[in-house]
Structures are given as structure tokens and as C-alpha cells.
């Protein structure tokens, strides 16, 4: 196996206050149980520019005062809502321990919540979407004594809205992520398969998405565009993780079939070097159907399950979300995947302003009829729509019926269901799921409790679970339950 390496022509250490080891600190708080790519990629860029950044992943290791005090620049990675909520606590701690440090929030949710993060003093700058180029340029500018407002793609109090999409220059996009110094893959989620847990890594072949689902945080930042990560970069990163023990890879792309030929070429190359490697991907329901001829090769190359954002079975809800598929399409996609023995692990969004109690009960009936108990992590039955600032849903003509004020501190607009029983059910299901997770309760047993709760709150007698129309083996799964 030939490993691609980082370029050896690193820049000489720059002179300036940010040049000292640890003067630049990168912090990740949560990245779906994976070793954070949001650290590895900027580490490569900053090291290439001659800096000596420190990196801490608070999901698996402590952030100490000893790491915070020497930092003159702290970047907090916030690619998702959970990471942002954790990241704001990190920012407050940095402010208390090291008030002079420049704090930058980096990632999708930094852009969406720029007004709050900058106005309330949690951060000094924000960078969204394509982080690596603007982050490296920002550190370089600050090291030279320049003002952050002069850097393209960076938002500050004087210029709160950074560019929608500012890809890194070619010299940086050709750098493979640098995972040196990050916690071992053993500290992160693995692949559970046939009673064993394998070490798992994660890569990205594309970032952004060409689709514009209204509830998704990506369209407000990427504007319906996606960025292709060069194939040599993805392969180099994958091979480095395989050399570190990974036997399975997760492609973190929002949709692997945004650029299907690109992703498949990467896997052909990787399987030539690692013939036993397995992987999983995320693919939209409509793309499963559109690219059905590619499914056999996907399996042949080692794909052992796909995640698909099914969200709902209600065609009304799917239309409101602009998902691009219908309930009938979901059933078609399941049949196509069954035909090639490729399990779907659906992600769900069961609680929206347009969901009815009958919608929710029908979702449960569908899961039971399709024998998907072990394919859906129970947390998905509790997920409530998040409406962040900038969400396309704010333009929904019926928003006055359900939308409430912005809860800036929690990074979402509040909303209420027209049927208050659904709000109560969501809270009860969340409690059931939490108790089941803490007690390692089997998914089918947790599902049974949710089934009971949904009928009790509807005032209906409890029916038996429907008989399955198909029987499915328990699929492989990642040991991290959360997909978004």
C-alpha cells in the first residue's frame, strides 16, 4: 500500500505573535463520533503555511487551561447545531481564561448564527462553508498585525456576513488532511458488524450540496453548489486512516451521488489497495432511484449500508421540506436496495409544524411493516424540526401559523404544533429514547414503548404491531447513534 504524504515544502515559520507553538488553537466539540475532519484539514493548511497549531477534540479529551492560556487565536469548529451549543461553552471558558485571544467560529452554523455570535461577544470572527482558505488567510493576516475585516470570507462585527461560498485556493485544496496529533481512531465510533466492532474512519469526497431542501442548513451557506475534493486528497486521507487501523470508512458527503462518478472512482482506487475495506454513504431517496444502475457496483466496492434522509412518509410534509421524493419513492428505493442486498438506514424528521398524530402513527406502522426496527436508531423517532437563522423555511407562506420568536441563544426559531399533543409526544418520546440509550435497551423494545406512547396520547386503544411484509437482517451500524 502506497501512502500519499503531506508536501515537504512547508513554509518557513513566520515571524509574529501567532507563530509560536500553541499560539493557534483549534477546537472541535462534536463531529458525529468521528475523528474530526474539521480539525485535520485546517491543521494541514496552517502547518503548510508555517504555523504550529495545537488541536483539541473536547468530545474525547479535556481542554485544559494550559492549552488555552498561550493561545492568541482560537478557532472553534461548528459544523452542526450540537457542536455550536457545545462550542459556545468553550468560547465562554476561553474568554474567562484568556480574554485577549481572538475567537473564531468556523463551519456551517457559524455563518447561520453570525449575528448572535458576533453581537454578543462570543466570537470575534466567523467563517462558514469552505473554512480552510479563509482560516489560513485570517491567521496569516492577524500574525502580520492586520485587521480581520480585510480577509475575504471572514465575518466580523464590522462585516457580519461572510461570502456565501469561498473555496480554498488550489494550493490548499490539494493538501490532504493532516491527522497527526489527533486522538487515535480507537477513541471514536466504530463499525458494529456481526458482533465485532471495527475501527472506522471518515472522509469527504464533496462538500456542500446541489439540492436545496428547505430544512437543511447547507443551502443558505452553499447556495445550491457543491465543492469536489480532489481525488488524490481523498485517497491520501483514506489510506492514512487505513494505515492507522481503519477497516471501514464513512463518506461524510451530504450526498454521495451529488457526484457519483467521483465517489466511485475513489472507491475503485481504494479497494485496489485495501480489498477488504467497507464503507457507508449518504444518498437521497431520489438519487437511489435515479442512479439505480450504480447500486450493484456500490455493493461490489464494499458499501454495506446507506443513510438516506427519508424524513417523513407524509407527502404534505415532504413537499413543505422540498425533499424531492414522495412516500411512493421511499418504497421504490427500499425495493431497489433490497434487490442488491444493501440496507437503508433511514434518518427521520417526524416532528414538524405540518405533522399530524396520524402521520406519526403511520410512520411507526411503516417501520414495523418493513421490519426496520434495527435500521432506525431510536433517536430518530424523537427529532424535532430545527429552524436556524437563514433557514429557507422562514419564507414559508404559512409560517405565521406556527413560527415563533428567534431563540438566538439556542440558535433556532421556536415553533409550535397546531396540535399540542404532538409537542407533548415529542417530549415523551425523547425521554423514552434517552432512557433506552442509557439502559442499552434493544431498539425493538424502545420502539414498543414509543408505539404505546403514540397511541396513548392519541386516546386510542393499543393495537398489536403490524406483521412485517418483509424480513430484514440486522444491518451493520456505527456505534454513534446521531446522523445530523
BELGIDA-V280984 format. One record per residue. N is the residue number from 0. RES is the residue in one letter. OMEGA is omega in whole degrees, -180 to 180 (* if undefined). NEAR is the number of other C-alpha atoms within 12 Angstrom. D_CENTER is the distance of its C-alpha to the mean C-alpha in Angstrom with 2 decimals. Layout:
[[N	RES	OMEGA	NEAR	D_CENTER] [N	RES	OMEGA	NEAR	D_CENTER]]
This chain:
[[0	X	-180	17	29.80] [1	X	-179	17	29.67] [2	X	170	22	26.95] [3	X	-177	24	26.18] [4	X	175	24	26.57] [5	X	179	27	25.73] [6	X	-179	21	28.45] [7	X	-176	14	31.45] [8	X	179	14	32.59] [9	X	178	20	30.78] [10	X	175	18	32.14] [11	X	179	15	34.66] [12	X	-179	22	33.55] [13	X	173	24	33.86] [14	X	178	20	36.28] [15	X	-174	21	35.04] [16	X	-179	25	33.62] [17	X	-175	35	30.06] [18	X	-176	32	31.40] [19	X	176	23	32.13] [20	X	179	25	29.95] [21	X	178	27	27.43] [22	X	172	33	28.20] [23	X	-178	43	24.65] [24	X	176	44	22.07] [25	X	-176	48	18.32] [26	X	170	52	16.34] [27	X	-179	47	12.88] [28	X	-178	41	12.48] [29	X	177	37	9.38] [30	X	173	35	6.64] [31	X	180	32	6.41] [32	X	-178	35	10.03] [33	X	168	43	9.97] [34	X	-164	45	12.42] [35	X	171	45	10.69] [36	X	180	46	10.87] [37	X	171	47	10.67] [38	X	-172	43	14.06] [39	X	-177	40	15.50] [40	X	176	40	15.61] [41	X	174	46	17.32] [42	X	179	40	19.44] [43	X	-177	42	20.84] [44	X	-178	41	21.61] [45	X	178	44	23.22] [46	X	177	41	25.21] [47	X	180	33	26.36] [48	X	175	35	27.63] [49	X	179	28	29.60] [50	X	-179	34	27.76] [51	X	-174	34	27.25] [52	X	169	40	24.04] [53	X	-180	39	23.17] [54	X	179	45	19.67] [55	X	173	39	18.66] [56	X	-175	40	15.66] [57	X	176	29	16.65] [58	X	-176	27	14.60] [59	X	-178	25	17.37] [60	X	-177	20	20.12] [61	X	170	18	22.17] [62	X	-173	29	22.27] [63	X	174	22	26.04] [64	X	179	18	28.42] [65	X	176	17	29.75] [66	X	-176	28	26.52] [67	X	-170	36	26.34] [68	X	-178	24	30.04] [69	X	-175	28	30.48] [70	X	174	35	27.37] [71	X	178	34	28.33] [72	X	-180	48	24.87] [73	X	176	47	21.67] [74	X	180	51	18.23] [75	X	-174	53	15.51] [76	X	-176	52	11.94] [77	X	-179	45	9.89] [78	X	-179	42	6.60] [79	X	-173	37	5.99] [80	X	-180	35	9.10] [81	X	179	28	9.70] [82	X	-180	36	9.67] [83	X	-180	41	12.03] [84	X	177	30	14.27] [85	X	-177	29	14.70] [86	X	179	41	15.08] [87	X	176	38	17.91] [88	X	176	24	19.81] [89	X	-179	40	19.61] [90	X	179	41	20.95] [91	X	179	24	23.78] [92	X	178	24	24.69] [93	X	179	36	24.85] [94	X	-178	27	27.01] [95	X	-174	16	29.31] [96	X	-172	21	29.67] [97	X	-172	25	29.72] [98	X	-175	23	30.43] [99	X	-176	19	31.12] [100	X	172	31	27.74] [101	X	-179	37	25.79] [102	X	179	45	22.30] [103	X	173	49	19.62] [104	X	-172	52	16.18] [105	X	177	49	13.86] [106	X	-176	49	10.66] [107	X	-173	41	9.79] [108	X	172	43	10.95] [109	X	179	52	13.94] [110	X	-177	50	15.32] [111	X	-175	45	14.99] [112	X	-175	48	16.73] [113	X	-176	42	19.03] [114	X	-178	32	22.20] [115	X	-176	33	21.69] [116	X	-178	41	20.40] [117	X	-176	32	23.33] [118	X	-177	21	25.99] [119	X	174	18	25.78] [120	X	177	24	25.91] [121	X	-180	38	22.68] [122	X	175	44	21.96] [123	X	179	39	24.30] [124	X	175	50	21.93] [125	X	176	51	18.53] [126	X	-177	52	16.79] [127	X	176	47	14.06] [128	X	-179	45	12.48] [129	X	-169	44	14.47] [130	X	-161	50	15.05] [131	X	-179	44	17.26] [132	X	179	37	20.44] [133	X	180	41	20.79] [134	X	179	50	19.96] [135	X	178	44	22.59] [136	X	180	32	24.97] [137	X	179	42	24.59] [138	X	180	45	25.40] [139	X	-179	33	28.25] [140	X	-180	27	29.62] [141	X	179	32	29.61] [142	X	178	28	31.26] [143	X	180	17	33.99] [144	X	180	16	34.53] [145	X	-180	15	33.12] [146	X	-179	24	31.40] [147	X	-177	35	27.65] [148	X	-178	26	28.55] [149	X	-172	22	29.93] [150	X	178	27	26.63] [151	X	177	33	25.06] [152	X	-179	36	21.45] [153	X	175	45	21.79] [154	X	178	41	22.30] [155	X	177	36	24.89] [156	X	179	25	27.10] [157	X	-178	19	29.49] [158	X	-167	25	26.96] [159	X	-173	30	24.01] [160	X	176	30	22.27] [161	X	178	37	21.11] [162	X	-180	27	21.20] [163	X	-177	32	18.71] [164	X	-178	34	18.07] [165	X	-177	30	19.68] [166	X	176	31	18.96] [167	X	175	28	20.23] [168	X	-176	19	23.82] [169	X	-178	16	24.61] [170	X	179	21	25.81] [171	X	-178	33	22.41] [172	X	179	31	20.39] [173	X	180	30	22.68] [174	X	172	39	21.78] [175	X	177	40	19.88] [176	X	-178	43	17.51] [177	X	-175	34	19.74] [178	X	179	38	18.70] [179	X	178	29	22.19] [180	X	177	20	22.46] [181	X	178	34	19.01] [182	X	-178	24	19.33] [183	X	175	25	20.16] [184	X	180	32	17.89] [185	X	-179	24	20.02] [186	X	-172	23	18.37] [187	X	-180	30	15.00] [188	X	177	33	14.06] [189	X	177	33	16.35] [190	X	176	36	17.27] [191	X	-176	22	19.80] [192	X	176	22	22.34] [193	X	176	12	25.98] [194	X	178	12	26.28] [195	X	173	14	24.94] [196	X	-180	21	21.78] [197	X	172	29	20.99] [198	X	-177	34	19.23] [199	X	174	39	15.93] [200	X	-179	43	14.31] [201	X	178	43	11.40] [202	X	173	45	11.95] [203	X	175	42	11.05] [204	X	177	44	13.95] [205	X	173	35	12.90] [206	X	-173	37	10.86] [207	X	-177	39	11.23] [208	X	180	34	12.73] [209	X	177	27	16.36] [210	X	-173	29	15.92] [211	X	176	28	16.19] [212	X	-168	29	15.23] [213	X	-178	30	16.53] [214	X	-173	35	14.05] [215	X	178	38	10.96] [216	X	-175	40	10.20] [217	X	-177	40	10.27] [218	X	179	34	14.03] [219	X	-178	37	15.49] [220	X	-175	41	14.31] [221	X	175	32	14.76] [222	X	179	26	17.54] [223	X	178	23	17.15] [224	X	171	26	17.12] [225	X	-176	32	15.16] [226	X	179	28	15.95] [227	X	174	34	17.08] [228	X	-176	35	16.71] [229	X	-176	28	20.28] [230	X	179	30	20.96] [231	X	180	29	22.85] [232	X	-180	33	20.00] [233	X	-179	43	17.58] [234	X	180	41	20.54] [235	X	180	34	21.56] [236	X	179	41	18.28] [237	X	-178	46	18.24] [238	X	177	37	21.92] [239	X	179	34	21.59] [240	X	176	39	19.22] [241	X	178	33	21.61] [242	X	178	24	24.45] [243	X	174	23	22.84] [244	X	-179	21	22.93] [245	X	175	34	19.82] [246	X	-178	35	21.02] [247	X	178	45	17.77] [248	X	168	47	14.83] [249	X	171	46	11.37] [250	X	-176	38	10.67] [251	X	179	38	7.08] [252	X	174	39	8.65] [253	X	173	40	7.91] [254	X	-177	38	11.41] [255	X	-179	43	13.45] [256	X	165	38	16.56] [257	X	175	32	16.10] [258	X	-170	30	18.24] [259	X	-178	30	19.52] [260	X	180	20	22.37] [261	X	-179	26	20.39] [262	X	-179	40	18.07] [263	X	177	32	21.15] [264	X	178	23	23.23] [265	X	-178	36	20.85] [266	X	176	41	21.07] [267	X	-180	25	24.82] [268	X	-179	24	25.25] [269	X	-178	35	23.29] [270	X	176	28	25.17] [271	X	179	18	28.39] [272	X	-176	21	27.79] [273	X	-172	29	26.01] [274	X	180	19	27.44] [275	X	-179	20	26.04] [276	X	172	35	22.38] [277	X	-179	37	20.05] [278	X	172	46	16.54] [279	X	-176	41	14.05] [280	X	172	45	12.27] [281	X	-179	39	10.74] [282	X	177	40	13.71] [283	X	178	40	14.90] [284	X	-178	40	18.06] [285	X	179	31	20.18] [286	X	173	32	19.27] [287	X	-180	41	20.24] [288	X	-177	27	23.54] [289	X	-176	21	23.98] [290	X	-176	24	23.40] [291	X	180	28	24.98] [292	X	-180	17	27.34] [293	X	-175	24	24.59] [294	X	179	34	23.55] [295	X	179	22	26.44] [296	X	178	23	25.55] [297	X	179	37	21.91] [298	X	-179	29	23.44] [299	X	-179	22	26.12] [300	X	174	30	23.72] [301	X	177	31	22.15] [302	X	-176	39	19.29] [303	X	166	37	19.58] [304	X	173	39	17.17] [305	X	169	47	14.80] [306	X	178	43	12.09] [307	X	-177	39	13.20] [308	X	178	39	12.43] [309	X	176	41	16.02] [310	X	-173	46	15.58] [311	X	172	45	19.36] [312	X	-179	38	22.74] [313	X	179	34	24.43] [314	X	177	23	25.25] [315	X	179	22	25.81] [316	X	-179	32	22.31] [317	X	177	32	20.82] [318	X	178	22	23.12] [319	X	-179	30	22.16] [320	X	-177	37	18.46] [321	X	-176	25	19.66] [322	X	-179	32	17.72] [323	X	175	29	20.28] [324	X	178	33	21.33] [325	X	175	28	23.81] [326	X	179	27	24.54] [327	X	178	20	26.94] [328	X	178	26	24.32] [329	X	180	35	22.21] [330	X	177	26	25.40] [331	X	-180	21	26.15] [332	X	178	36	22.83] [333	X	178	38	23.41] [334	X	180	24	26.92] [335	X	180	27	25.92] [336	X	176	35	23.49] [337	X	-176	25	26.20] [338	X	179	17	28.66] [339	X	178	24	26.91] [340	X	179	24	25.92] [341	X	-176	36	22.17] [342	X	169	38	20.42] [343	X	170	46	17.87] [344	X	-175	42	15.40] [345	X	165	44	14.90] [346	X	-171	33	12.25] [347	X	172	35	14.40] [348	X	-169	38	15.00] [349	X	-177	41	18.58] [350	X	177	41	19.55] [351	X	178	40	20.14] [352	X	-175	36	23.32] [353	X	-179	35	24.71] [354	X	173	37	24.26] [355	X	176	28	27.59] [356	X	178	34	28.56] [357	X	175	25	29.78] [358	X	-176	29	26.43] [359	X	179	39	24.87] [360	X	179	36	27.76] [361	X	175	25	27.57] [362	X	179	37	23.92] [363	X	178	39	25.16] [364	X	-180	29	28.16] [365	X	180	30	26.13] [366	X	-180	44	24.04] [367	X	-179	30	27.40] [368	X	-178	21	29.24] [369	X	180	31	26.70] [370	X	-179	30	26.54] [371	X	-178	32	22.76] [372	X	-176	37	23.07] [373	X	180	29	21.46] [374	X	-178	36	18.86] [375	X	175	43	17.10] [376	X	-173	39	15.85] [377	X	-180	44	17.97] [378	X	-177	34	15.35] [379	X	177	40	14.57] [380	X	-177	44	18.18] [381	X	-169	37	17.74] [382	X	-179	31	14.85] [383	X	-180	32	16.34] [384	X	174	38	15.52] [385	X	-180	35	14.10] [386	X	-178	39	16.08] [387	X	172	40	15.12] [388	X	-179	35	17.76] [389	X	-178	33	17.97] [390	X	177	33	16.68] [391	X	-179	27	18.70] [392	X	180	34	19.76] [393	X	179	29	22.01] [394	X	-179	17	24.32] [395	X	-176	21	24.81] [396	X	179	12	28.61] [397	X	-173	14	28.58] [398	X	179	25	26.40] [399	X	-179	17	29.60] [400	X	-173	16	29.91] [401	X	-174	25	26.71] [402	X	176	28	25.08] [403	X	-173	18	26.06] [404	X	174	20	25.84] [405	X	171	22	22.91] [406	X	-171	18	21.99] [407	X	-178	24	21.04] [408	X	177	25	20.84] [409	X	169	26	18.10] [410	X	179	34	16.38] [411	X	167	32	17.09] [412	X	174	26	20.16] [413	X	174	27	21.91] [414	X	179	29	23.13] [415	X	176	28	25.46] [416	X	174	26	26.22] [417	X	177	22	29.72] [418	X	-174	23	30.32] [419	X	177	21	29.93] [420	X	178	26	29.98] [421	X	177	34	26.43] [422	X	177	30	25.29] [423	X	179	24	27.33] [424	X	-180	35	25.97] [425	X	180	34	22.32] [426	X	180	24	23.40] [427	X	179	25	25.41] [428	X	178	35	22.77] [429	X	178	28	20.36] [430	X	179	23	23.33] [431	X	-179	32	24.05] [432	X	180	33	20.56] [433	X	179	24	20.62] [434	X	179	21	24.13] [435	X	179	24	23.33] [436	X	-179	23	20.51] [437	X	-179	12	22.88] [438	X	-178	13	25.70] [439	X	-180	16	23.98] [440	X	177	19	25.31] [441	X	-176	21	25.02] [442	X	-178	32	22.69] [443	X	179	26	25.81] [444	X	176	22	27.53] [445	X	178	33	24.75] [446	X	180	38	24.71] [447	X	179	30	28.47] [448	X	177	29	28.23] [449	X	177	40	25.83] [450	X	179	38	28.35] [451	X	-177	26	31.13] [452	X	-178	35	29.48] [453	X	180	38	28.73] [454	X	179	27	32.38] [455	X	-177	21	33.89] [456	X	176	27	32.34] [457	X	-178	23	33.47] [458	X	-177	13	36.97] [459	X	173	15	37.23] [460	X	-176	13	38.78] [461	X	177	19	36.45] [462	X	173	17	36.62] [463	X	176	15	36.00] [464	X	177	25	32.79] [465	X	175	21	33.27] [466	X	180	15	34.32] [467	X	172	17	31.76] [468	X	177	15	32.57] [469	X	178	19	30.66] [470	X	-175	19	30.13] [471	X	174	25	27.06] [472	X	175	20	26.64] [473	X	-175	26	23.99] [474	X	170	31	21.17] [475	X	-180	33	19.48] [476	X	171	38	16.37] [477	X	-176	38	13.99] [478	X	171	27	15.29] [479	X	-173	25	12.08] [480	X	-168	29	12.21] [481	X	-178	29	8.93] [482	X	-175	36	6.51] [483	X	*	33	4.72]]
